[in-house]
Amino acid sequence: MMRLAEMYLVYAEAVLGNNANTSDAKALEYFNKVHMRSGLPEHILPLTTDVIIKERFIEFAVEGMGWYDLVSLHYYNKSKAYAILNSQDRGLFYTVPDIFPNPTSWTIIKTPWSTADRKIVANDGNFLLPIPDAELSQAPNLRKPAVDY
């Protein structure tokens, strides 16, 4: 199942394609339908990959779609996918409400007891899974290099 917000952002990303940015009016309209829905100001041109990815991460944060966006990004821009992952603080956090029982905002606090390195080193091993041996034994042609069609 896909939400309408996802379709709008997919459209904007498709119009952008491999270009550095786009000034397409329909792509901006669809992007802003998602962006402005939460009370944010209208985004002004141009749309870039960074702007669309950030919006996708924010829009779908609770749905766990960020990983799928990173995998898609990895296909055409490995270094950007690695940079996003390698810059994240992967430690533990907790939240504190401003008032209780009806909070209006939350403060996110890093756990003080974690002293280990909180960063990761992303590489191809994080994205490419080996083909299982059972599949390779049944279909040995899977070992051959991919063919361009």
N, C-alpha and C positions, 0 to 999 in steps of 0.2 A: 504494500500500500504506500502511496506517495501523497504527501500533502501538497496543496496548491503552492505554498511558499517554496517547496523544493522545485516544482516545475518552473516557477518564475526565475529562480536562481540558475537552474539548468539552462533555461533559455538565454539568460544573460551571458553565461559562460560559453555557450555554443556560438553566440554571435561574436564574442571576443575571439574565440578560436585560438590560433597561435600568435595573434597580434599583441603588441605591447599594451594597447588600450583600444577602446571603442567609444565612439560618440553616437552610436545608434540610439535613436529616440525611444524605440519600443523596448530595447534592452534596459535602458535607464528607467523607463516607466515601470516595468516589471520589477526591477531591482528595488525601486523606491516603494512599491506596494508592500514589500516585505520590510524594508528598512524603516519606513515612517510609521508603520503600524504600532510600534511601541512608543511613539511620541518623539522619536529622533527627528532632527531636521532633514529636509530633502538633501540627498546627495547630488552634488553638481558634477558634471562630466569632468574628466573621462572616467570610465569604468576600467579597472585594471584587474589582473589576476589576484593581486594582494587584497584589493577591496572586496572582491567576490568571495574569496576564501575566508576572509575574516568574518564576513556576514554569514556564511554557511556555518562556521564554527560556533558563532553566537546563537544563531537560529536553532541549530540542531544539537546543542550541547547536552541537553538532558536525554536525547534519543540515542546517543552514542554513535553518531554518524561520522565523527571527526576522523576516525581511523580509516573509513572507506574513502573519505576525501583525500587523505594522505596517500593511500594506495593509488588512487587515480592520478594524483599529482606526481607520484614517483615514476609513472610510466613515461612522462614527458619532461620532467624536471627533477631528477634525483637529488641534486644538490639543494634545491629549495625544500624538498621534503625532509632531508637530513637536517637542514638548518633549523626548521621549525621544531623538530623533535629534540635536537641537541640543545636548544636554547630553553627548553622547559624545565622548571623546577619540579622534579618528580617525587618530592617529599610528601609527607602527610600534612593535612590541614584540618582545622576544625572551625566551626562558625559560632559566633556569639550574637544573639539578637540584641537590638538596641533597647527594646522594652519587652516585657513578658506579661501577659500571654499573647498579645496581639502585636507582633513586631512589624515595623515599617521598613527596617533595613537590617542588614547583617554585616558583621565584620569578619573577614576571613583571616585567620591567624595560623602561621606556620607552627608546627609542633616543635617545642624546644628540645625534646628528648632525642630527636634524630640527628646524629652528628655525621652519619655516613654521607658519601658523595651523593648528591641528590640529582645529578645529571646523568644522562645516558649517552652512549655513543652509537648512533643509528648508522646502519650500513645495509648493503644488499641482503645480508642474512636476516634482517628484520622484515623484509618484504617478499623474498622469494623462498617458497617452500619446496623442498625436494619432492619429486614424484615418488609415491610409495613403491617399495619393492614388489608388492603383489601386483600392482598395475604394470610395472615394467616387465615382469615375467610373462604377463598375458599379452602385452602389446609392446614388443621390443623396439618397434619403430619410434616409440616415444623418445628413445635415446638419440635419435638423429636430430641434426640441427633443424630449426624451423625453416620453412620454405616461404618465400615471398609469393603472393598470388597476384 
